[in-house]
Every structure is written in C-alpha cells, then in structure tokens.
Amino acid sequence: MIVLIIVSNRQYGEWKPLFLMMLVTVQNGKRLEIFSLPHRRSIDTCRCLWFAQTKEGASRIIDFATLTGAVIVAIGKYTGVFSNSKSMVNQFLQAAEQTNELAWELPIGPFFKKAIQGKVADIDNAGTRSGGASAAAAFLEEFIEPKTKWVHCDIAGSATDSDNFGTGAMVRTTIQFLRSNEKGQ
C-alpha cells in the first residue's frame, strides 16, 4: 500500500489570527501551541501522518513537504532528508545517489526536540530560528508511532528550478527506493 501525503503550500488570502497563540488538540491526543501561522501546513501534514498509520496501517512512511525555507539556507538545492530509521534512510539515500538526485541527511536530535516543547501544551509549531528544518522535522516526528519507519524529505530547496518551475524532486529516488524494496534489497 502507498499513502501519498500532499499538503498545499498556498497561502490562503490575508487571514490573520485573532489571537497571538492558539491551543489545539490533534488526533493523537497531543496538545499543540500554534504560534506560527506560516507553519500551519505542518499540522495538516501531521494529520496525514496520523491517518496513514492509524487508519491505513502504514508501517513505513515517506513524506515530502516544503514546511520551512530553512533547509535552503542550510543546503541550497539539496533535499533535506530526516528519519527515525537508519536502515530506511540509508536505502533512500542510496536510491537518491543511483538516480543522481541531490539529497543530504540532516539531524533531528535532542536540541531540536527540546526546541519544540511547548510552555503550555505538549509541543509548539514555532521551533527555533537556528536549524529550522530540523525543528520542523522534529515536530513531524512527534506524530510517528514508535514502530513506524519514517523518512521526511524537505523539498523547499529542490522543488523548483531557477525559473520557479517544478522539478519533480525525489520522484526518481522514490521510484528507485520502491523498486529496490520490491526486490527485497
């Protein structure tokens, strides 16, 4: 089974929040502090991650998102790759190398997990200025079940070319990854 997680990156008009902070409880029971409206797409992505695991029974997930522009500052046109599974991320990065797509593994360590801890709720979606892509990935990881293997691809830098046309970032890599896993490699 393949579950595609596709979240719109479009801004929705000039809507402004009435409050500086909102508290929300999401499907997995975690309470969120919503400080960053530009990062609200991460909440939609988390809902999709939760759905894939709990409703569809996914045990391995790859998601693609442009949650922050911070990955561009860190590694330019490369795709930032984050994971909770060394074996799965190694297979994914090998597929990227085989297809000549630029991908680089970035960390989700204790610093970033601490950066998303909420003051009032369990976690917040604002993260940190330094390492924003890693903080966004740490936020997503909060919605990954312990038994689920997961790879997150931050395609903010690789999704478009210099003329702002879509590149199909990581499509070849994903197909190669799926083929390799189909063969049991």
N, C-alpha and C positions, 0 to 999 in steps of 0.2 A: 504494500500500500504506500502511496505517495500522498502527502498532505502538502499543498502549496500554501505558504503564508505570504500574502501580498497585502501590503498596507499602503494606502495613498500617502504621498508626500506633499500633496497640495495644501495650500493654506486656504482656510475657509473664511473668506471675507475679512472684515475688520472687527470681528467679535472680540471683545475684551472681557476678562473675568470681572465679576463684581467684587470678588474677594482676592486678597493677596495670596491666600493659601486655601486649598480645599482638601478635605479628608474624604477618602473613598475606600470602601471595602470591595475587593475584587473576588472573583470566583474561587480562588484557592484559599480564601479566608484572610489573606494579608491585608493590612490597612496601609494605605498609601497617603503620603503628603504630596499634593500636587503643587509644586512651586513653579515649574517651568512649563508654560503652555506650548512653546515650540517643541518640547519633548513629549507632548501628549501622544504622539504616534507610538511611543514605546509602550503605552498602556494598551493600545489596540493590539500590538504585537504580542504582548504578554497574554492577552485573552486568547489569541490564536494558539499560542504555545500550550496553554492550559487545555484548550479544546482538543488539540491533536493528541495529547497524552491521555486525558480522562475520558473523552467521548469516542475517540477513534483507536485508542490503544497503541499509539506510536511509541516504539521503544528507541528509535533513532530519529533525530530531527536535524535538518539543516535549514536555517532561516537566513534571509537576505534582507537587509534594511539600510536605509540612509538616515539613521537616527540623529547623528550629530555630524558636524563638519570637522570635528576634532581629528578624525583619522587622516584627513587631508594634510593637516599641519604636521602630523607625525610621520606619515609615509607616502605622501603625494598620491600618485595614480595607482598605487598598490591597493589591493583589497585587504583590509584588516580581518584576520581570522582569529576567533576566540573559541575555546572549547572546554568542556569538563572531562573529555576523554582523550588521553594521549594517543591511543591506538587509532581512533577515528580521525583526529586532526592530522595525524601523520599520513594516513591514507588519502585524506582530502588534499593536503599539500603536495603529495606525490602526484596526484591527478592534475593539480594545477601546473606542476613542473612539466608533466608529459604533454600538456596542451598549450604550453607557453603563455599561460595567464599569470599575471603578477599577483602574488598573494604572500602575506607575511603574518606569522603568528604573533599576536600581542597578548600581554598578560591580563588575567583577572585575579589579582592577589588580594591579600588582607587589606592593603591600603585602600583599594577601590571598594571592597565590601564595606569597610568602615565609612567611606565617604558617602554611601547611600543610606546609611542608618538614619531613620527618622528621629526627630526630637519628641514628637507626639505619637506618631504612628510607627509601624514596623520599619518601613523604608520610605525614602523620598525619591522623586524623579529628577532632582536638580543635579545630583552628582557633584563633581568638582571641576574647576577650571583646568587644572593640570591632569592630563590623562582622561579627558572627557569620553573618548571612545571606549576605554577600558571601564569607566564608571557606568556607561550605558550598557555594556555587555554584562557587568555585574548585576545591574538592575534586571536584565532579562533572565539571568541565571537563577534569580530568586523564584522563577516560575517553572523551573525544570525539576522534575521529580528525581530523587537520588538514583533510581535505576535507569533513567533515560540518558542515552549518549546524545550529545548535542554539539553542533558546530554553528556558530553565528558568524556571518560574513557581513562586515560593514563595507558597503559598496559606495559610500559617499564620494570617494575619490575616483573610483573606476567605472561608475555607471554611465558617465557621459564623456565624450571626447571634447577637444578644444572648441568645436563648433556647437557644443551643447546637444549633440545627437546621442541617442542611446547606443551603448557599446555591446549590450548583451553580456555584461560582466558575469563571469563564473558559470555561464551556461555550458560551455565546453567542459569545464572542470567537473561540473555536477554530472554530466552525462558520462564522462570517463570514470568518475567515482562509482556511479551506479553500475556501469559495465564491469568494473573490477570486482565489485562486491557480488555481482550476479555470478561471476565465475568462481567465487569463493576465495579471492585473493586477499 
